[in-house]
């Protein structure tokens, strides 16, 4: 019964987000009363979805999905790269807030992917650490003989799957939630020109 309720909640949440994305595409944003919303949220939060997104300023999940305060729990890093604190943030939303839906959201022309693909020699600071996290996807894309002009987008798509595998591999909490049907994991990609969010995997399990 609990799994059925979670499945329904995840399905409704995904439909809600995609409906918001359609409003965004058509520039038909829902009306907002932020004062009322702030008052409603004083007692706590109950977001419908977790979104792991890129730090790119062109891809704000709250805007892309036309969502209000308190509706989505967002973690953003360059290239959606995961490390312990970002994974812990996802775990908090799963374990303490009971969020039923987790979306890994990439996007076209990702700067982190472009930098990783074109990297030659050492990179200063911690940027090299970040770019190294994208290398497994680059290796896979090369093994598939991906043409140079398609490399960035192919690496992006493969990197999104790598992230899904990583979070299931490195988090007992998230893996158990997905396995037990308490959390649906979705992989998606944002199209810069159209504003559309394209779903790659509606229920990723590894």
N, C-alpha and C positions, 0 to 999 in steps of 0.2 A: 504493500500500500504506500509506504514512504517513498519508494523508488518511483512509483507511478505519479505521485504528487510532485516529485522533483522533476520528472520528465515533462510534465505539464508546465511547471513553473519556468523551466529552461526554454521550452518551446514558445511560451507566451512572451518571455523576455526577449528572445531573438526576433520574434515577429515585431515586437514593439520597437526594437532598435532599428530594424530594417525599414519600418514605416517612418521612423524619424529621419533616416537617411534619405528616403524618398522626398520628404518635406524639404530637407536641406538642398537636394538636387534642384528642386523646383523653386527654391527661395520662398518657401511658405512656412516659416517657422511658427511653432505654436506660441500662443500668448503666454507671458510670464508675469507673475506677481511675486517678485523676489522678497518683498517684506513678509508676505504671508508664508512663503516657502521657508524662510529663515525661522519663523516662529514654529512652524510644523516640525522642524528638524532639531529643535532644542533638546528634545528628550532622547535623541539618538538617530542612527541611520539604518536604513534597510535597502541597500542598493540592489538592483535587479541583475547586475552583471559586473564582472571584473574584466577590465580591458588592459592588456599589456600592449602599449603602443610605442611608437618612436617619438623622440624628443623634437623632431622636425616641426617647426612652427606652422607649417601648412596643414598639419594633420592633428588637430585638436579633437579628441573623441567626443567631448561634450557638444561641440559644434557640429561635427560630422554626423552624429546621431540625433541631433536636436534634443538634447537632454537637459534637465533642470538640475539644480543643486540636490545632492543626495540620491540621485538615480543610478549613477555608475561609479564604481571604485576603480580609479585609474592609476596605473604604474607606467611611467614613461622613462625610457633610456634611449640613447642613440643606438639605432639599429635594433631596438628591442632587446639588446644584450642582457642576459640574466646573470646575476651574481647573488650571493647569500642574502643580502638585505632586500633585494627586489623579490626573491623567491619567498622570503619571510613575510613580506607584505601581502603576497597572494595567499599564503597559508593563513594569515590572519582573517582575510575576507572569507575564506572557505570554512575555517574551523570555528571562528567566533561569530561571524555575521551570517553564516549559512547561505552564502550566495550560490545559486544553482547553475550559473552560466559563466564560463571563462573564455574570452576571445583573445587570441593572439592576432594583433592587427598590424600588418606590414603596409608598405605603400610603394608606389612606383618611384623610380629615380632617387632611391635612398642614398643620401650622402655618405653614410657609414659604409654601405656596400660598395659604392663607387670608389671610396678611398681604399677599401680592402682589396678590391680587384686590381686597382692600379698601383698598389704599394710596391715600392722598390727600395730596399735598404731599411735601416732602423728608423723608427718614428719616435719623436720626443714625448716625454711625459707618460701619462697613463693611456694615451690614445693608442699606443701600440698594443696594449693589453686588450683594449676593446676590439681593435681590428683583428686580433688573433682569434677571437671568438667566432669570427665569420669564416675563417679559413677552412673548416670542415665542409662547408657548403661550396666553397670555391673548388676544393679538391673533387667533390662529387660532380660539379658542373663540367670540369675539365675531363673527367673520366667519361662523361657522356658526349664528349666532342662538341660541346656547345659552341656555335659560331661567336666570334668576338662581339658582333653587334647585338647579340642576344644574352651576353654573359651577365650583365648586371641584373636583369630581371629574372634570369634563371637562377642565379645565386640567391637573390631575394626570396624566391619561392622555396628553394631548398633550405634556406636558412630558417624560414618560418617552421618548416617541419622539424628541423634540428632543434629549435627552441621547444617545440611540443615534446619531443623525445627527451630533451634535457630536463624539463620540469617534472616529467613523469619519473625519470631516472633518479633525480636528486632530491625529490620531496616525497617522503612517505605519506604525508598528510594529503597532498594533492593526488598522488597515485591511488591511495585508498578511496578517496572520494570519487574519482573517475571509475575505478573498478566496481565500487559498490553502487554506482548509479546516482550518487548524490551531487555530482557535478558533471555538466556537459562541457567538453573542450572543443572549441571551434577555431578554425584557422581561416583568416580572411585577409584581403588585400584592398587597399584604397587606391582608386584611380584619380590622379591629380586633375586631369582636365574635366572629366564628367562629374566628379564628386561621388561616384558610386562605390559602395563597398561590395566587393565580390567575395562570395563564400567559396572557399576551397574544400574544406572539410566541415560538415555540420556536426559530426560526433566522433572526434578523433580519439582513438584508444591506443595508439602506438603500433 
